[in-house]
Amino acid sequence: MDESTIEKLRGWAERYNNPRYFEEDPIAFPRRFAQMMTTTQPVLGFEGGEWRPSLQDVEIAAVFSAHFAWGRRAMIVRDCSRLFDEMLWRPYDYVMAGSYRDDDSSAHRTVKWSEVADICRRLKQFYSSAPDGARRSLEELPAEGMRTLIYGQKPDEKAPNKKIWMLRRWMVRDDGLVDLGLWKHSDKKDLVIPLDVHVFRQATELGITSRRTRNIDTALEITDFFKTIFPGDPAKGDFALFGYGVNHA
């Protein structure tokens, strides 16, 4: 790739790594809970009284926002809002209460409320396994653990695990701009580009990959390319590809 294109990618990453481009985006939901964690103003719950979200509220918001992150942005935002309305905007309390909406109607596209309930049950099982007085964090789980233990998918060593790496990008990257940086025991140098159809198409057009299949090998190849441009922070390349998509729509 020529140096002028590399400079454009750097420029797009700097320009689009900006919250104003992600106000109507799935990350807006875990961001909302993260901001309430740190606000100095009291947060009122639906039933009155002061309430402040925990890290686990942010994690659960991220789990479902990432799970719903396919399709038109407006539809994703609508359905995430409906989900958190169901949870009374207290995800951890909802999960731990153990009483979930559980029917075959659509929560988001082909995702049924019964699937949401199953994820809630697995989250409850995970969080309930903490020692007395402690709380576990999903940061403990590697990508494959998130896939099987939380999302309930079969093991697949070739899967790109797009939603999981997107969730991890949100929770790990710590530049204080778009991503949240709440997982302090993980290193952003170990993140993998979340490989969806748009990222794949853009990376193919740019010549970053010539692979034909959207699998983990392709995601790692794209990630390795961005390690040369953003040493120590390859997932920043996600914003560069977003910028490429905006400028070549």
C-alpha positions as protocol buffer text, in pm:
chain_id: "A"
residue {
  index: 1
  type: MET
  ca { x: 0 y: 0 z: 0 }
}
residue {
  index: 2
  type: ASP
  ca { x: 134 y: 343 z: -91 }
}
residue {
  index: 3
  type: GLU
  ca { x: 224 y: 595 z: 176 }
}
residue {
  index: 4
  type: SER
  ca { x: -47 y: 842 z: 72 }
}
residue {
  index: 5
  type: THR
  ca { x: -319 y: 585 z: 142 }
}
residue {
  index: 6
  type: ILE
  ca { x: -161 y: 501 z: 476 }
}
residue {
  index: 7
  type: GLU
  ca { x: -164 y: 871 z: 566 }
}
residue {
  index: 8
  type: LYS
  ca { x: -531 y: 889 z: 470 }
}
residue {
  index: 9
  type: LEU
  ca { x: -605 y: 594 z: 699 }
}
residue {
  index: 10
  type: ARG
  ca { x: -423 y: 768 z: 984 }
}
residue {
  index: 11
  type: GLY
  ca { x: -618 y: 1085 z: 916 }
}
residue {
  index: 12
  type: TRP
  ca { x: -954 y: 906 z: 903 }
}
residue {
  index: 13
  type: ALA
  ca { x: -880 y: 728 z: 1229 }
}
residue {
  index: 14
  type: GLU
  ca { x: -807 y: 1060 z: 1400 }
}
residue {
  index: 15
  type: ARG
  ca { x: -1111 y: 1229 z: 1250 }
}
residue {
  index: 16
  type: TYR
  ca { x: -1370 y: 958 z: 1314 }
}
residue {
  index: 17
  type: ASN
  ca { x: -1249 y: 849 z: 1657 }
}
residue {
  index: 18
  type: ASN
  ca { x: -1493 y: 1108 z: 1784 }
}
residue {
  index: 19
  type: PRO
  ca { x: -1812 y: 1061 z: 1989 }
}
residue {
  index: 20
  type: ARG
  ca { x: -2019 y: 1282 z: 1758 }
}
residue {
  index: 21
  type: TYR
  ca { x: -2010 y: 1012 z: 1490 }
}
residue {
  index: 22
  type: PHE
  ca { x: -2139 y: 749 z: 1736 }
}
residue {
  index: 23
  type: GLU
  ca { x: -2432 y: 920 z: 1906 }
}
residue {
  index: 24
  type: GLU
  ca { x: -2677 y: 694 z: 1719 }
}
residue {
  index: 25
  type: ASP
  ca { x: -2471 y: 378 z: 1757 }
}
residue {
  index: 26
  type: PRO
  ca { x: -2487 y: 68 z: 1977 }
}
residue {
  index: 27
  type: ILE
  ca { x: -2197 y: 195 z: 2189 }
}
residue {
  index: 28
  type: ALA
  ca { x: -2424 y: 480 z: 2305 }
}
residue {
  index: 29
  type: PHE
  ca { x: -2593 y: 243 z: 2551 }
}
residue {
  index: 30
  type: PRO
  ca { x: -2293 y: 112 z: 2749 }
}
residue {
  index: 31
  type: ARG
  ca { x: -2156 y: 468 z: 2726 }
}
residue {
  index: 32
  type: ARG
  ca { x: -2469 y: 601 z: 2897 }
}
residue {
  index: 33
  type: PHE
  ca { x: -2424 y: 363 z: 3190 }
}
residue {
  index: 34
  type: ALA
  ca { x: -2050 y: 436 z: 3204 }
}
residue {
  index: 35
  type: GLN
  ca { x: -2117 y: 809 z: 3223 }
}
residue {
  index: 36
  type: MET
  ca { x: -2369 y: 759 z: 3502 }
}
residue {
  index: 37
  type: MET
  ca { x: -2105 y: 562 z: 3694 }
}
residue {
  index: 38
  type: THR
  ca { x: -1879 y: 864 z: 3712 }
}
residue {
  index: 39
  type: THR
  ca { x: -2126 y: 1153 z: 3737 }
}
residue {
  index: 40
  type: THR
  ca { x: -2127 y: 1356 z: 4055 }
}
residue {
  index: 41
  type: GLN
  ca { x: -2501 y: 1410 z: 4028 }
}
residue {
  index: 42
  type: PRO
  ca { x: -2742 y: 1163 z: 4190 }
}
residue {
  index: 43
  type: VAL
  ca { x: -2905 y: 921 z: 3947 }
}
residue {
  index: 44
  type: LEU
  ca { x: -3271 y: 847 z: 4015 }
}
residue {
  index: 45
  type: GLY
  ca { x: -3402 y: 498 z: 3951 }
}
residue {
  index: 46
  type: PHE
  ca { x: -3745 y: 429 z: 3803 }
}
residue {
  index: 47
  type: GLU
  ca { x: -3876 y: 340 z: 4148 }
}
residue {
  index: 48
  type: GLY
  ca { x: -3727 y: 646 z: 4315 }
}
residue {
  index: 49
  type: GLY
  ca { x: -3419 y: 671 z: 4530 }
}
residue {
  index: 50
  type: GLU
  ca { x: -3061 y: 726 z: 4426 }
}
residue {
  index: 51
  type: TRP
  ca { x: -2898 y: 460 z: 4213 }
}
residue {
  index: 52
  type: ARG
  ca { x: -2560 y: 440 z: 4048 }
}
residue {
  index: 53
  type: PRO
  ca { x: -2466 y: 190 z: 3779 }
}
residue {
  index: 54
  type: SER
  ca { x: -2186 y: -59 z: 3835 }
}
residue {
  index: 55
  type: LEU
  ca { x: -1926 y: -199 z: 3598 }
}
residue {
  index: 56
  type: GLN
  ca { x: -2157 y: -499 z: 3559 }
}
residue {
  index: 57
  type: ASP
  ca { x: -2438 y: -273 z: 3433 }
}
residue {
  index: 58
  type: VAL
  ca { x: -2202 y: -143 z: 3164 }
}
residue {
  index: 59
  type: GLU
  ca { x: -2091 y: -495 z: 3076 }
}
residue {
  index: 60
  type: ILE
  ca { x: -2446 y: -623 z: 3036 }
}
residue {
  index: 61
  type: ALA
  ca { x: -2539 y: -319 z: 2828 }
}
residue {
  index: 62
  type: ALA
  ca { x: -2237 y: -391 z: 2609 }
}
residue {
  index: 63
  type: VAL
  ca { x: -2327 y: -761 z: 2575 }
}
residue {
  index: 64
  type: PHE
  ca { x: -2671 y: -683 z: 2438 }
}
residue {
  index: 65
  type: SER
  ca { x: -2578 y: -375 z: 2237 }
}
residue {
  index: 66
  type: ALA
  ca { x: -2310 y: -578 z: 2059 }
}
residue {
  index: 67
  type: HIS
  ca { x: -2555 y: -866 z: 2009 }
}
residue {
  index: 68
  type: PHE
  ca { x: -2806 y: -633 z: 1844 }
}
residue {
  index: 69
  type: ALA
  ca { x: -2541 y: -454 z: 1635 }
}
residue {
  index: 70
  type: TRP
  ca { x: -2647 y: -565 z: 1290 }
}
residue {
  index: 71
  type: GLY
  ca { x: -2883 y: -394 z: 1050 }
}
residue {
  index: 72
  type: ARG
  ca { x: -2974 y: -28 z: 1021 }
}
residue {
  index: 73
  type: ARG
  ca { x: -2848 y: 192 z: 1301 }
}
residue {
  index: 74
  type: ALA
  ca { x: -3193 y: 339 z: 1366 }
}
residue {
  index: 75
  type: MET
  ca { x: -3338 y: -10 z: 1413 }
}
residue {
  index: 76
  type: ILE
  ca { x: -3052 y: -113 z: 1644 }
}
residue {
  index: 77
  type: VAL
  ca { x: -3100 y: 197 z: 1861 }
}
residue {
  index: 78
  type: ARG
  ca { x: -3477 y: 147 z: 1870 }
}
residue {
  index: 79
  type: ASP
  ca { x: -3450 y: -215 z: 1977 }
}
residue {
  index: 80
  type: CYS
  ca { x: -3175 y: -154 z: 2232 }
}
residue {
  index: 81
  type: SER
  ca { x: -3390 y: 120 z: 2385 }
}
residue {
  index: 82
  type: ARG
  ca { x: -3683 y: -120 z: 2403 }
}
residue {
  index: 83
  type: LEU
  ca { x: -3465 y: -383 z: 2569 }
}
residue {
  index: 84
  type: PHE
  ca { x: -3337 y: -146 z: 2837 }
}
residue {
  index: 85
  type: ASP
  ca { x: -3690 y: -18 z: 2895 }
}
residue {
  index: 86
  type: GLU
  ca { x: -3780 y: -380 z: 2972 }
}
residue {
  index: 87
  type: MET
  ca { x: -3488 y: -385 z: 3216 }
}
residue {
  index: 88
  type: LEU
  ca { x: -3603 y: -51 z: 3370 }
}
residue {
  index: 89
  type: TRP
  ca { x: -3253 y: 71 z: 3276 }
}
residue {
  index: 90
  type: ARG
  ca { x: -3099 y: -139 z: 3552 }
}
residue {
  index: 91
  type: PRO
  ca { x: -2940 y: -430 z: 3362 }
}
residue {
  index: 92
  type: TYR
  ca { x: -2757 y: -596 z: 3650 }
}
residue {
  index: 93
  type: ASP
  ca { x: -3061 y: -591 z: 3878 }
}
residue {
  index: 94
  type: TYR
  ca { x: -3275 y: -729 z: 3595 }
}
residue {
  index: 95
  type: VAL
  ca { x: -3031 y: -1011 z: 3523 }
}
residue {
  index: 96
  type: MET
  ca { x: -2985 y: -1107 z: 3888 }
}
residue {
  index: 97
  type: ALA
  ca { x: -3361 y: -1098 z: 3962 }
}
residue {
  index: 98
  type: GLY
  ca { x: -3403 y: -1399 z: 3735 }
}
residue {
  index: 99
  type: SER
  ca { x: -3744 y: -1309 z: 3589 }
}
residue {
  index: 100
  type: TYR
  ca { x: -3717 y: -1233 z: 3218 }
}
residue {
  index: 101
  type: ARG
  ca { x: -3941 y: -1168 z: 2924 }
}
residue {
  index: 102
  type: ASP
  ca { x: -3929 y: -1506 z: 2750 }
}
residue {
  index: 103
  type: ASP
  ca { x: -4136 y: -1545 z: 2435 }
}
residue {
  index: 104
  type: ASP
  ca { x: -4088 y: -1604 z: 2064 }
}
residue {
  index: 105
  type: SER
  ca { x: -4159 y: -1249 z: 1948 }
}
residue {
  index: 106
  type: SER
  ca { x: -3876 y: -1044 z: 1797 }
}
residue {
  index: 107
  type: ALA
  ca { x: -3651 y: -840 z: 2024 }
}
residue {
  index: 108
  type: HIS
  ca { x: -3430 y: -740 z: 1730 }
}
residue {
  index: 109
  type: ARG
  ca { x: -3463 y: -880 z: 1378 }
}
residue {
  index: 110
  type: THR
  ca { x: -3426 y: -1259 z: 1418 }
}
residue {
  index: 111
  type: VAL
  ca { x: -3324 y: -1232 z: 1785 }
}
residue {
  index: 112
  type: LYS
  ca { x: -3621 y: -1344 z: 1996 }
}
residue {
  index: 113
  type: TRP
  ca { x: -3697 y: -1243 z: 2352 }
}
residue {
  index: 114
  type: SER
  ca { x: -3641 y: -1607 z: 2448 }
}
residue {
  index: 115
  type: GLU
  ca { x: -3280 y: -1574 z: 2326 }
}
residue {
  index: 116
  type: VAL
  ca { x: -3238 y: -1257 z: 2531 }
}
residue {
  index: 117
  type: ALA
  ca { x: -3369 y: -1450 z: 2833 }
}
residue {
  index: 118
  type: ASP
  ca { x: -3119 y: -1731 z: 2774 }
}
residue {
  index: 119
  type: ILE
  ca { x: -2830 y: -1482 z: 2766 }
}
residue {
  index: 120
  type: CYS
  ca { x: -2961 y: -1327 z: 3088 }
}
residue {
  index: 121
  type: ARG
  ca { x: -2965 y: -1670 z: 3255 }
}
residue {
  index: 122
  type: ARG
  ca { x: -2605 y: -1735 z: 3153 }
}
residue {
  index: 123
  type: LEU
  ca { x: -2503 y: -1389 z: 3277 }
}
residue {
  index: 124
  type: LYS
  ca { x: -2675 y: -1457 z: 3610 }
}
residue {
  index: 125
  type: GLN
  ca { x: -2494 y: -1788 z: 3640 }
}
residue {
  index: 126
  type: PHE
  ca { x: -2160 y: -1619 z: 3568 }
}
residue {
  index: 127
  type: TYR
  ca { x: -2210 y: -1331 z: 3811 }
}
residue {
  index: 128
  type: SER
  ca { x: -2356 y: -1559 z: 4080 }
}
residue {
  index: 129
  type: SER
  ca { x: -2036 y: -1764 z: 4087 }
}
residue {
  index: 130
  type: ALA
  ca { x: -1842 y: -1479 z: 4252 }
}
residue {
  index: 131
  type: PRO
  ca { x: -1729 y: -1522 z: 4615 }
}
residue {
  index: 132
  type: ASP
  ca { x: -1952 y: -1366 z: 4878 }
}
residue {
  index: 133
  type: GLY
  ca { x: -1932 y: -990 z: 4874 }
}
residue {
  index: 134
  type: ALA
  ca { x: -1748 y: -978 z: 4541 }
}
residue {
  index: 135
  type: ARG
  ca { x: -1854 y: -923 z: 4183 }
}
residue {
  index: 136
  type: ARG
  ca { x: -1708 y: -1092 z: 3880 }
}
residue {
  index: 137
  type: SER
  ca { x: -1628 y: -908 z: 3560 }
}
residue {
  index: 138
  type: LEU
  ca { x: -1670 y: -1040 z: 3207 }
}
residue {
  index: 139
  type: GLU
  ca { x: -1316 y: -917 z: 3148 }
}
residue {
  index: 140
  type: GLU
  ca { x: -1206 y: -1253 z: 3290 }
}
residue {
  index: 141
  type: LEU
  ca { x: -1339 y: -1434 z: 2984 }
}
residue {
  index: 142
  type: PRO
  ca { x: -1142 y: -1473 z: 2661 }
}
residue {
  index: 143
  type: ALA
  ca { x: -1328 y: -1435 z: 2333 }
}
residue {
  index: 144
  type: GLU
  ca { x: -1409 y: -1805 z: 2313 }
}
residue {
  index: 145
  type: GLY
  ca { x: -1540 y: -1800 z: 2670 }
}
residue {
  index: 146
  type: MET
  ca { x: -1769 y: -1509 z: 2587 }
}
residue {
  index: 147
  type: ARG
  ca { x: -1890 y: -1697 z: 2281 }
}
residue {
  index: 148
  type: THR
  ca { x: -1984 y: -2017 z: 2462 }
}
residue {
  index: 149
  type: LEU
  ca { x: -2053 y: -1916 z: 2824 }
}
residue {
  index: 150
  type: ILE
  ca { x: -2243 y: -1592 z: 2762 }
}
residue {
  index: 151
  type: TYR
  ca { x: -2378 y: -1595 z: 2408 }
}
residue {
  index: 152
  type: GLY
  ca { x: -2438 y: -1969 z: 2415 }
}
residue {
  index: 153
  type: GLN
  ca { x: -2285 y: -2038 z: 2075 }
}
residue {
  index: 154
  type: LYS
  ca { x: -2102 y: -2354 z: 1980 }
}
residue {
  index: 155
  type: PRO
  ca { x: -1721 y: -2343 z: 1986 }
}
residue {
  index: 156
  type: ASP
  ca { x: -1578 y: -2243 z: 1649 }
}
residue {
  index: 157
  type: GLU
  ca { x: -1205 y: -2183 z: 1620 }
}
residue {
  index: 158
  type: LYS
  ca { x: -1252 y: -2014 z: 1280 }
}
residue {
  index: 159
  type: ALA
  ca { x: -1528 y: -1771 z: 1383 }
}
residue {
  index: 160
  type: PRO
  ca { x: -1428 y: -1401 z: 1367 }
}
residue {
  index: 161
  type: ASN
  ca { x: -1643 y: -1330 z: 1676 }
}
residue {
  index: 162
  type: LYS
  ca { x: -1717 y: -981 z: 1548 }
}
residue {
  index: 163
  type: LYS
  ca { x: -1956 y: -877 z: 1825 }
}
residue {
  index: 164
  type: ILE
  ca { x: -1721 y: -1003 z: 2096 }
}
residue {
  index: 165
  type: TRP
  ca { x: -1420 y: -813 z: 1961 }
}
residue {
  index: 166
  type: MET
  ca { x: -1637 y: -505 z: 1919 }
}
residue {
  index: 167
  type: LEU
  ca { x: -1748 y: -536 z: 2282 }
}
residue {
  index: 168
  type: ARG
  ca { x: -1386 y: -581 z: 2389 }
}
residue {
  index: 169
  type: ARG
  ca { x: -1281 y: -275 z: 2188 }
}
residue {
  index: 170
  type: TRP
  ca { x: -1545 y: -69 z: 2367 }
}
residue {
  index: 171
  type: MET
  ca { x: -1438 y: -190 z: 2711 }
}
residue {
  index: 172
  type: VAL
  ca { x: -1059 y: -192 z: 2666 }
}
residue {
  index: 173
  type: ARG
  ca { x: -953 y: 102 z: 2447 }
}
residue {
  index: 174
  type: ASP
  ca { x: -879 y: 388 z: 2682 }
}
residue {
  index: 175
  type: ASP
  ca { x: -809 y: 705 z: 2486 }
}
residue {
  index: 176
  type: GLY
  ca { x: -1116 y: 869 z: 2641 }
}
residue {
  index: 177
  type: LEU
  ca { x: -1288 y: 946 z: 2312 }
}
residue {
  index: 178
  type: VAL
  ca { x: -1534 y: 688 z: 2176 }
}
residue {
  index: 179
  type: ASP
  ca { x: -1440 y: 374 z: 2369 }
}
residue {
  index: 180
  type: LEU
  ca { x: -1489 y: 333 z: 2742 }
}
residue {
  index: 181
  type: GLY
  ca { x: -1162 y: 193 z: 2876 }
}
residue {
  index: 182
  type: LEU
  ca { x: -1319 y: 30 z: 3183 }
}
residue {
  index: 183
  type: TRP
  ca { x: -1137 y: -302 z: 3163 }
}
residue {
  index: 184
  type: LYS
  ca { x: -805 y: -220 z: 3323 }
}
residue {
  index: 185
  type: HIS
  ca { x: -644 y: -565 z: 3314 }
}
residue {
  index: 186
  type: SER
  ca { x: -652 y: -604 z: 2936 }
}
residue {
  index: 187
  type: ASP
  ca { x: -412 y: -453 z: 2684 }
}
residue {
  index: 188
  type: LYS
  ca { x: -542 y: -282 z: 2371 }
}
residue {
  index: 189
  type: LYS
  ca { x: -246 y: -421 z: 2176 }
}
residue {
  index: 190
  type: ASP
  ca { x: -415 y: -762 z: 2200 }
}
residue {
  index: 191
  type: LEU
  ca { x: -746 y: -652 z: 2047 }
}
residue {
  index: 192
  type: VAL
  ca { x: -864 y: -787 z: 1711 }
}
residue {
  index: 193
  type: ILE
  ca { x: -1048 y: -584 z: 1448 }
}
residue {
  index: 194
  type: PRO
  ca { x: -1425 y: -658 z: 1468 }
}
residue {
  index: 195
  type: LEU
  ca { x: -1481 y: -814 z: 1128 }
}
residue {
  index: 196
  type: ASP
  ca { x: -1825 y: -743 z: 986 }
}
residue {
  index: 197
  type: VAL
  ca { x: -1930 y: -729 z: 622 }
}
residue {
  index: 198
  type: HIS
  ca { x: -1848 y: -357 z: 591 }
}
residue {
  index: 199
  type: VAL
  ca { x: -1498 y: -391 z: 740 }
}
residue {
  index: 200
  type: PHE
  ca { x: -1434 y: -692 z: 517 }
}
residue {
  index: 201
  type: ARG
  ca { x: -1544 y: -506 z: 204 }
}
residue {
  index: 202
  type: GLN
  ca { x: -1340 y: -197 z: 288 }
}
residue {
  index: 203
  type: ALA
  ca { x: -1029 y: -397 z: 373 }
}
residue {
  index: 204
  type: THR
  ca { x: -1066 y: -588 z: 46 }
}
residue {
  index: 205
  type: GLU
  ca { x: -1102 y: -270 z: -159 }
}
residue {
  index: 206
  type: LEU
  ca { x: -791 y: -127 z: 5 }
}
residue {
  index: 207
  type: GLY
  ca { x: -590 y: -443 z: -60 }
}
residue {
  index: 208
  type: ILE
  ca { x: -537 y: -509 z: 310 }
}
residue {
  index: 209
  type: THR
  ca { x: -665 y: -862 z: 261 }
}
residue {
  index: 210
  type: SER
  ca { x: -719 y: -1083 z: -42 }
}
residue {
  index: 211
  type: ARG
  ca { x: -893 y: -1357 z: 156 }
}
residue {
  index: 212
  type: ARG
  ca { x: -1238 y: -1462 z: 42 }
}
residue {
  index: 213
  type: THR
  ca { x: -1379 y: -1575 z: 374 }
}
residue {
  index: 214
  type: ARG
  ca { x: -1476 y: -1370 z: 678 }
}
residue {
  index: 215
  type: ASN
  ca { x: -1309 y: -1577 z: 947 }
}
residue {
  index: 216
  type: ILE
  ca { x: -1065 y: -1522 z: 1231 }
}
residue {
  index: 217
  type: ASP
  ca { x: -764 y: -1557 z: 999 }
}
residue {
  index: 218
  type: THR
  ca { x: -894 y: -1265 z: 792 }
}
residue {
  index: 219
  type: ALA
  ca { x: -959 y: -1058 z: 1104 }
}
residue {
  index: 220
  type: LEU
  ca { x: -605 y: -1129 z: 1228 }
}
residue {
  index: 221
  type: GLU
  ca { x: -455 y: -1040 z: 890 }
}
residue {
  index: 222
  type: ILE
  ca { x: -633 y: -702 z: 894 }
}
residue {
  index: 223
  type: THR
  ca { x: -532 y: -651 z: 1257 }
}
residue {
  index: 224
  type: ASP
  ca { x: -167 y: -726 z: 1176 }
}
residue {
  index: 225
  type: PHE
  ca { x: -179 y: -464 z: 900 }
}
residue {
  index: 226
  type: PHE
  ca { x: -305 y: -201 z: 1143 }
}
residue {
  index: 227
  type: LYS
  ca { x: -37 y: -294 z: 1394 }
}
residue {
  index: 228
  type: THR
  ca { x: 210 y: -140 z: 1147 }
}
residue {
  index: 229
  type: ILE
  ca { x: 11 y: 187 z: 1137 }
}
residue {
  index: 230
  type: PHE
  ca { x: -107 y: 206 z: 1499 }
}
residue {
  index: 231
  type: PRO
  ca { x: 156 y: 18 z: 1702 }
}
residue {
  index: 232
  type: GLY
  ca { x: 13 y: -97 z: 2031 }
}
residue {
  index: 233
  type: ASP
  ca { x: -343 y: -4 z: 1930 }
}
residue {
  index: 234
  type: PRO
  ca { x: -447 y: -195 z: 1616 }
}
residue {
  index: 235
  type: ALA
  ca { x: -821 y: -166 z: 1684 }
}
residue {
  index: 236
  type: LYS
  ca { x: -789 y: 205 z: 1613 }
}
residue {
  index: 237
  type: GLY
  ca { x: -790 y: 84 z: 1254 }
}
residue {
  index: 238
  type: ASP
  ca { x: -1164 y: 22 z: 1296 }
}
residue {
  index: 239
  type: PHE
  ca { x: -1213 y: 401 z: 1286 }
}
residue {
  index: 240
  type: ALA
  ca { x: -988 y: 428 z: 980 }
}
residue {
  index: 241
  type: LEU
  ca { x: -1204 y: 178 z: 792 }
}
residue {
  index: 242
  type: PHE
  ca { x: -1516 y: 357 z: 913 }
}
residue {
  index: 243
  type: GLY
  ca { x: -1368 y: 675 z: 766 }
}
residue {
  index: 244
  type: TYR
  ca { x: -1287 y: 499 z: 441 }
}
residue {
  index: 245
  type: GLY
  ca { x: -1647 y: 380 z: 421 }
}
residue {
  index: 246
  type: VAL
  ca { x: -1780 y: 730 z: 484 }
}
residue {
  index: 247
  type: ASN
  ca { x: -1556 y: 885 z: 220 }
}
residue {
  index: 248
  type: HIS
  ca { x: -1616 y: 614 z: -41 }
}
residue {
  index: 249
  type: ALA
  ca { x: -1988 y: 555 z: 16 }
}
